[in-house]
Amino acid sequence: MKNGVLFPAFALLLLISCAKETPAPPESGPSGPTSLNSSGIEDLQNVPDHFSGSGTKADPYRVSNAAELDSLSRWVAAGRVSSDVYFLQIADIEMDGIAFTPIGSAAKPFVGQYDGAGKTIRNLSVAVTGDNAGLFSYVGSGALISNVRLAGANISAEGKYAGGIVGYLAGGTVSGCRVDAASSVRSLSRGAGGIAGYVVSGKIIDSVFHGFATAGTDCAGGITGYINPSADGQDVLVLNCVVEPVYKDGHLYGATLETANVSAFMGGIAGSISLAGGKGRVRIANCYSYPLVMASSQAEGTVVNRIGGIVGYVSANASENGITLFNCLSPNTYSNIVIGGKRVDALSSASFSQAAAMAGFIGTDGAVLKRLFSTNTWNKCYELNSGKSVTEEKIVKRLGDTNLRGYGAVVLGETTFSEADGGIRAALNAGVQEWNAGNPSFPAREWGYDPTFGYPKPMGVDEAGVVTKKVSLIGDSITTFQGFMFSNESAQMNKFYPYTSGTEAQRAQWAPQVLNEQLTWWWRLIYEKMSNARLEVSNAFSGSTVSYYSGTITNEYGTSAAGDSRTGVNSLQKRNQDYGLGHPDILIYYGGRNDFGAFGNNTSVLLGSYATSSLQAAYDNPLVLYNNYSQGTVAILKDFHTKNPSARILMLLHDQMNDGYEDAATAISSFLADKGYNIRLVNFHVRGTTNQTNTVIGIVKESGTHPNATGTQNMANYIWDQLGGWLME
């Protein structure tokens, strides 16, 4: 386990480089089926060749156990299942110890109607020596596979194309299916998808993937590995689908994609889309994708490409309006990308290319990108091949992570969706209305906020996320990370991390740097130390003071400075009033270092009085903007407590301070505790020192006062050692 994330140990046995820019279409149908291992089932060959029921829509054949599921596979192989034959799963089915022959083949595709009824197929094991592995190997036109649940599945193909539900989709519909986080889908060649490996035609609707999908060469996607309509009339629709990790044993798990080639063709929803000869149509609409890991098995330092939060690659030869990405959300960050087992630099184009929040690379004219949302850690929404053009309408390229949780305005074209109006959720639901007006037969689902991450996703598709402990942050640069603070389309609060401005020698000296959010002190604390916890709001800004002041202030050294820069967003007090802190269970308050360091002289001029009478005055008037740390801190915490009376408060005191700030923080904590606040203080400062790094704890600095990755880890460890039990109450 690394950074609170569990990784699969997949052995990639075949590495084949991509000779063409576009993945090749399949050469043939599946190889012959593997033989059934009847371990655990007696007299399997004597299973009757009929089920209870009559196979009609009103009286479907009932499937209740492993033997009957196998009998279905043999019926299809014998050509006994037509499009008007219905099957209904009526019980959970245990498949442990059984090597299952997948349903259907190129010669005899499944074209019937299978309703899983929300029952679970557990521990399904499918291993084919050729192509097209899945519960269903090959699905043809007219088929409907609905409401199937796979738990602990292990699907693998030694050739091409593996999908949790379908290996090869050549028509029909997959609807309401779910593959859980303990499941793995693997192709040792091309094309691994959580729901379908390869899609020529058909629909995937209301389906969810939480597991692991690995392609031995290229084309891995959370829903489908490879989409490739090659004839007129072949239409692919992926609608209302969700890809994200879940909490397992208290920590995030699953939603992991991996490929081996340098050209990865890896996407949260689809690995690659190709319209051969400009034929067919592909639409991906109203989907939510947050792969926890997008990994390459290439060696560390290799530059990989064609990775996208929704689609890794959109190929050439698309017809006009042949490919549409509409009303999708992907809160991916660059730090989702892992090469050679190591998370890459969050902003380094030297680690990868042709990677973007929606489409890693578009090598075609005519694609339509509309109403797409992503975080600001991606510097672009898509990368476009030179000389190509797309239709881009009302596309949101970059937002702060906080905005994606609904705390802050979202700018979409000429429209601003404010927090009061529902923020990002309202913007997405406006897209739902637009889609439904033009596509009444295949309606998009409305979006709501899910507890796991706090982001909106299509409602009614997946099970609700776990109810987590929500943690909000307010502080200065040590609490920042790009993409995790408030922003709009044109501006974002100033950040320190990731710091990329040093010389090569400085960067080596400061290494390991905090180059992705998983290396910040707060990520380590919330997602690694705590269990079932998540970030709610980060209201951080580099250079912030608690104090709010204007005019000219002279410190005790006689140095004068204008205070205008400490009004507005540079004051924690003003930012709390303007942006808020959400509605967390725990607030972590980490301010004061810039008050102490005002004018670069490390003084107490902005400390203020922390006598009880002074603190009481601020407590009684929390919306006044105070020009000192002591009263400003009380004002912020009183305002927060009034809005969130049951929330706990953790104060942190920086190590590079002096005893005066330690005394003030201690006095404030005691003062508020006496008022009934559930408040604690963790003190990094070493008594009797001034502006000294705490080497006992090991808060190793990267640049100035900023901890590097070792320092952030030691900070999180120290907080946990002091108050781990209290944080988990």
N, C-alpha and C positions, 0 to 999 in steps of 0.2 A: 504494500500500500504506500502510495506516495502522495503527499499533500492532501490527505483525506480522500484520495481517489483510489479505487481498486481497479487494477488492470488485468486483462486476460492474458494467459500465457499461450498465445496462438503460435504454432510453428508454421511459418510461411515456407512451403517446400519448393515453390516454383517462382522464379523471378524472370519475367519476360518484359523486355523494354518495348515501349510503344514506337512503332516505326511510322505510324500515321498520326496526323493531328487529331483525327476523329476515330474513336474506337470502331472496329470492324463489326458489321452485323453478324449474327450467328451463322455458322456454316451449315448446321444441320440440327435436327431435333435431338432428343435425349438418347443416351445410350440405353441399353437394356436394363430393366430393373434389377436391383440386388435381390437376392433370395431372402425370404423371411426367416428370421431366427425366432423360433417359437418358444424360446425359453420362458417358462412361467405360464404357458398356455397349453393345456393337454388336448390332444386330438384336434389340432387346428384344422386339418384337412377335412374333418367331419362336421365343421360348422355348417349349418343349413344354408342353402343358397337363397334364403329369403329372410326378411326382417318382419317384425310386427309392423302393422300398418299396410297401406295399399300403395304408397308412393305418390298419391295425389297431393295437391296443395292443402286440401281439407283434412287429409289423413296420411301424412308423410310417413315414410319408413323411419322407424326409430333406431337410433344408434346410441348404445348405452355402455359399451365396453370395448376393449382392445380387439377382440375377435371380430366384432361387428364392424369396427373401423377398417380392419384388414379385409373383411369381406367386401366392403364398399370398393376398396382399391382393386380387388379381383373382378368385381362386377364391371368397373369401368374398363379394365384391360380386356374383358370379354365382349365389350361393345353393348352392354346391357343398360347403359344409362344415357337417356336422351334429355333434351332441354326441358321436357315436361315431367321429369322425375324429381321428386322432392324428398329430402332427408332432413331429419330433425334430431339433433343431439339432446338426449334427455337426462344425462348424468355426467358428472366429471369422469374422466377416463385416465387411468394410470397406465403409462407406457414404459415404465422403468424396466430395463433388461430386454427390450424388444427392438430389433433392428427392423424398422418399418419400411415397407415398399411404398414410396409416395404415390399419390393418386393421379392417374392420367399419364399420357405420353403424346408425342407428336402424332403418332398414328391413331391413337384413341384418346383425344383430349377429354378432360372433364367438361361437360357442357350442362350439367344438371344444376340443381338448386340445393345448397347445403346451408342449413341454419344451425349455428353452434349454440344459439339460445343463451349465450353468456356463460355456458358451462366451460370448464377448463380441461384441456388436454395437458397432462403433466408428464414431464420428462420424455417428450418425444425425441427419438433418435433416428435421424435420416442420414445415411452416408451412401452417396452414389459414386460409382467409379467414372461416370461420364459427366453429362451436363444436367442442369435443371433439378436442383434439389429443393425440396420444400414439403410441407404437409401435402400440398398439391404440386405435382411436378409440372404439369402442362395444362393450362386452362384455355378453353376456346370460347368463341362467340356465343352469347346467350346465357352463359353461366352466371350464377350468383352465389358468392361465398360470403356469408354474413355472420357477425356476432361470434366469431371463433376466438377463443382465448388460449394462448400457449404460455405455459409456465415451465421454466427449466428446460427449454428445448435445445437440442444440439443438432444443427442442420449443416451438412457439408457436402460439397461437390468437388471431386478431383478435377473436373473440367471447368466449364463456365457456368455461371448463373446459379445463385442460391438465394432463396428468400424464405422468410419465416413462414409465410402462408403459401406463397406461390413461387415456384422457380421461374416459370415462363408464362407470362400473361399475354395471350394472343386474342383477347376479346373478353367480354363479360365484365362483371363488377365484383370488387372486393369491398365490403362495407362493414363498418363497426367492428373491425378485428383488432386484437391487442396482443403484442408479444412482450413479455415481461423482462425485467432487468437481468434476471439470471439466465437468460437465453442467449445463445450465440449462433450466428449465421456466418458461414465461411465458404468462399469459393477459392480454390487454389489457383485459379486463373482469373478471369474477368467477371465483374458483376456480382456484388453482394448487396442485398437490400433487406432492411428489417422486415418489410412486408412482402415485396416482390423483387426477385433478382433482375429480371429483364422484362420490359413492357413494350410490346409492339402496338397494342391497341387495348383500350379498356379504361375502366374507372377504378380509382382507389379513393374511397370516401370514408370520413369519420374514423380513421384508423390510427393506431398509436404504436410506437416502438420505444422501448426503454433499454434495449439490450446492447449487444456487441456485434458489429458487422465488419468482416475483414475480407478484402479481396487480395489474392496473391499477386496480382499485377496492378489493376486499376479498376475504377468505377465502383465505389462504395457509397451508399446513401442510406440515410435513416429510414426512408420509406421504400425507395427503389434504387438499385444500383445503376441501371442504364435504361433510358427511354429512347426508342428508335423506330418511330413510324416510318414506313418505307413505301407506302402506297396511298393514293388518293382515298379519302374516306376513313383512313385510320386516325382515330381521335383518342388522345390520352388526356384524362382529367384527373388531377390529384387535388382533392378538396377537403378542407376541415381536418387536416392531419396534424399530428403532434409528435415531436421527437424531443425527449428531454430525460435527464437522469431522475432517479428517485432516491429517497433516503432508505438506506439499508444499514441496520445496526447503528443508526444515528448519523451516518455520513453519506454523502452523495455517491451514487454508484450508477454505472451503466451509461447509456447513450454515447457509446464509444465507437468511432469509425477508424479503420486503418487500411492503408494500401501500401504497396511496395515500390511501384514505379516512381521515377522522378516526376513525371506528369501524373498526378494523383487521380484526377477526375473524381473528387471527393466532395460531397455536399450534404448538408443537414437533411434535406428532403430527397434530392436526386443527385447521384454522382455525376451523370452526364446526360445531355439531351442532344440527339441528332435527328434531323429530318432529311433523310437520304433523298437527294434529287428535289428537294423543296416540297416533298409530299407530306400530307397529313397535317395534324395540328396538335399542339401540346399546351395545356393550361395548368398552371400550379396556382391555386387560389386559396386564400383564407387559411394559411398554414402557419404553424408556430414551430420553430426549430431552435433548440439549444443543445447541440452535442457537447457533452462535457469534455471530450477529448477527440481531436482530429489528428491521428497519428500517421507518421510515415516510418516504415522500418528501414529507410535509408540511414546511412551512418550520420552521426552528429556532424553538423557543418555543411551537409549537402543542401543545395538550394532546390526545394521542391516547388511545384506550381499547380495551379488549377484547383483551388480549394475555395469553397463558398459556403456561407451560412445556409443558403437555400439550395443552390445548384453549383456544382464545381465547374462545369463547363457547358457552354451552349455552342454547338458546332456550326460549321458553314452550311450553305445550301438551304437555309430556311426560307420558306415562302413568306411574303409580307403578312404580318400578323399571325404567323404560324406558331410563334412561341410567345406566351404571355405569362408574366409573373405579376400577381395582383394581390394586394392587401395581405401581405405577409409580415411577420415579425421574427427577427433573429437577433437576440441580444449577445451574439458571439463577440468575443474579443480575440485579438491576435494570440493571446496566451492559451487559447484552446488548442493551438497547434503544437504538436510534439514531434520532434525529429530525433531518431536514435535514442529514444527514451528520455529526452530532455526537453522541457518546455522552452520555446524559443523566445528571443527578445520581443517584447510586446510591440515595438515599433520598427523593428529592423527589417528592411527590405532585402538585406543581405542573406536572411535566413529562408526567404521564400519569395516567390513572385506570382503574379496572376492570382492573387488571393483577395477576396473582398467579402463584405457582409452579406450580399445577396447572391451575386453570380461572380465566381472567381474569375472567369474569362468568357467573353462573348466574342466569338469569331464569325459573326454573321450580321447581315442587315435584316431589319424588319422585326426584331424582337420588341415586345411592348413591356415596359416596366412601369408599374403604376401603383401608388400608395404602398410603398415599402418602407419599413422602419428598422433601424439598427442603432447600435451604440456608437458613441464617438471614438471608441478605441480603434475602430476601423477608419482609415483615412479616406475610404471611398466605398460606395455602395456596390460598384461593379467595375471591372476592368474591361475595356473595349479594345478589340484588335484595331490596329492602325487602318484608317480608311473606311471603317465600318460605321454605321449609325444605328441608333435605336430610338424608339419613341419613348420619351420619358415624360410622364405626366404626374404632377403632384407627388413627387418622390421625396421622402424624408431620408437624407443620407446619414445624418449623425445626430444622436441625442445622448444626453447623459443617462446613465443607468437609473438615476433617481427619477428622471422623467418617465422612464418605461414602467415604473411602479406607480405612476399616476400623480406623483408629487411634483407638479410643475407644468407649465404650458408646453404644448406641442404645436409647432408651426407647420402647416401643410398647405403649400401653395399660398393662396390668399387668405386662408382661414387659420385662425388661432384657436386651438382647443385648450381652454384653461383648465386648471385643476378643478375649479368650481363646476365646470361643464362636464367633467369626467376625464379630462386629459387624454392620454393615449388610448384609453378604452373607447372614448367617444369618437376619436378619429378612426379607429378600426371599425367600429359599428356603423359609421357613416359609409365605409367601404362595403360592409355587409349589405346595407340597403341598396347601394348602387349595383352590386352583383345580383342580388335577388330580383331587382327590377328587370334585368336582362336575361336571367337564367332561372325562371320559376320552377323548372323541373328538378333542378339540383341546387337547392338553397344553401347558402352559407350560414353557418351558425354564429350567433352573437358571442362576443368576447366578454369574459369576466376575469377578475383577478384570482389566481390560484395561490394557495399558501406556500407551495414549495419554494419558489423564488420571489413571489410577489408580482410577477409579470402577468399581464393578461394572456389568456389563450382561449381557443374556441371552447365554449362550455358544452357539457353533455357528451363529449367525445371520450374523455379519459376519466378515470376515477379521481376524486379530489385529492390534492396533495396532502401531505401530513400537516397537522397544525404545529407550527414551529415556534420557537422563541425568536422574536423579532428584535434586532439590535440596531439602534441608530447611533450615529457618530456626529459629533461636532468638534471641530478643531482646526489646526493650521496645517502646514505643508506635510508634516509627518503622517498625517491621516489621509492625505490625498492619493488618488491614482486616477489617471486620465480615463474618462468614460464612466466613472463611478460618482460623479458629482453633477450638480444641476447644469443644464445647458439648454440652448435652443439651436436653431439651424445655423446661426451665424456666430455664436459666442458661447464660451464655456468658462466656468470659474478657473482661475489659474491653478496649476498643479505643479508639484515638484517631481513626483514619481510618474513614469520612469524618467530618470535623469540621464540625458544623452549628450550633454554639452561639453563634457570634460575631454581632455586630450586622451590619446591612447594610453599614455603612461598613467594618467589619473584614473582612467577606467579600470586598468589592471590593478592599481593600488586599492581601489574601492570595491573591487570584485569580492564576493559575488554581489552584484547590484540587485536592486529590487526591480526586475524587468517585467514582471507580470503580477497581477493582483494576488495570486496565490502566495507571493513572497512578502506581502505587507504584514505588519503586526496584527492588523484587525482581521484579515482573512484567516491567518493561522489560528487566532483565538476563536473566531466564530465558527469556522468550518472544520477545523482540525481538533481543537480542544473541546469545544462544546458539542453537544449532539442535538440533532433536530433543530438547529438554529440557522438563521439566515440574516443577511443584511437587510434592513428596512430602508433607511435613508442615510446617505453620507452628505452632511452639510459642512464640507471642509473647503478651505481656500488657502493657497500658499501665501504667506506673509501676513496672516490675520493676527490682529490683537483682539483681546477681549474688550479693551478700552475703545470708547468712541470719542474722538476729540477732533476739533477743528481749530483753525488759527495757528499761532506759533507757540510752541512750548520749548522752554529752556530747561535742560536737565542740570543736575548738580555739578556737572563738569563744565557748564557754560556753553554747551553745544545746543544750538537752536535748530528747529526743523518745523516746517509747515505740517499741520496735521490733516490736511485735506485728504490725503491718501488713506487715512484711517476712518473716514466716514464711509457709508455705504457698505459694499460687500466685504471690505477689509475688517470690519468689526463683527465679532461673533454675535454681539447683541443685535445689531441691525439685521444681520443675515438670518438669525433666528426669527425675528419678527417678519421678515420679508418672505422667507422660504419655508420655515417650519422644520420640524423634525419627525413628521409622520406620527404614527401611533404605535411605538414599540413597547415591548415588555421591559427592555433594558436600554438606558441611554448611557453612552460612554462619552464623557466630557474631558477633552484633552487640550486645554488652552493655557496661555500664559507665557510661553517661551518668548514670543515676540513682544509682549509687554515688557518683560525683563530685558530683552535685547533691543529695546527702542533706541533708534539713532546709532545702533552698533556699539553702544557703550556699556551694555549689561548693568543697568542701574535699577533702582527701586522707585524711580520717579512716577511710574504708572501703577505701582502696587496699590496705593490707597490705604485707607484705614480699615482694619478688620476688627475694630472694637465692636462689641455687641450692638451698641447704639447705631453705629454706621451701617452694619449689616441689616439691622431691623428697618432702617429707613429705606434701604433698597428693597427689602422684602415687602414693605407696604406699598411700594410704587415700582413694580417690576417693568413697566413699559417706559420709564424714563431711561434715557441713554446716558450711562455713567462713563466718566472719563478715567476710570481706574479698574484694575483687575478684580479687586475684592468685591466691590459693590456690583460690578458688571456680571460677575459669576453668579452672585445671589439672584440678580434680576433674571438671568437666563433660566436658572434652575427653578425659580418660583413660577415663572411663566409656563415652563414645561410641565411642572407638577400639577398646576391648575388644570391643564388640558389632559394630562395622563396621570391621574391620582394613584393608580395602582402600579405604575411602572417603577422599577428600581433604577438607581443612579450610581454609576461608577465614575469617580473622579480620578484622573491620572495626573501626577505631577512630574514634569520633565526633570531629567537628571542635571542638565546644565542650567541651574537656577542658583538661588542663594537661600539662606535660612529664612529670610523674611517671607519669601513666597511659600516655603514649607509651612511656616507658622500660620500664614493666611489660609492656605488650603485646609490645614487641620482645624482652624477656627471655623471656617465655613462649613466643613463636614459636620462638626459637632453642633453648630448652630441649627442646621437643617435637620439633623437627627433629633434634636430636642423638639422640633416642630412636628415630629412624626414621620419624617421622610425615611424611606428605606435606602440609605445611602452608605457607600463605602469609599475609602480612599486607598489607592495604591501609590506609594511614594517611591520614585526612582532616584530622588535626590539623596546624596550622602551628606549627612549633617556635618557642618563645619567647613564645607567646601563652597566655592563660588565658580560657576561656569565650568564644572569638571564633569567629564564623562564617567559614568558609573562602570568602572572596570570590574567590580565585584560581580555584578549581574552579567556583565559582558555586552553592554549596549554599544557594539562596535559601530563607528560612524562611517558613512560613505562620503559625504561632502558636508562640511560645516557641522551642523547639529543633527544631520539626518542619518539614521541607522542604515547599515547595509543589510543584506539578507540574514547574515549571522546575528546582527543586532536585533532585527525584528523577531527572529525566532526566540532569542533569549528574553525579549520583552514579553512575548506571549507566554513563554514558560513561567516567567516570574509572576505575571498576573494570575495564571492558573494555579500556581502553587499557593498563592496568597488567598485566592477567593474562588477557586474552582467549585467548591460545594455551594457557595452562595449563588454563583452564576447559574447553577443548574437547579436551584430550588423551584 
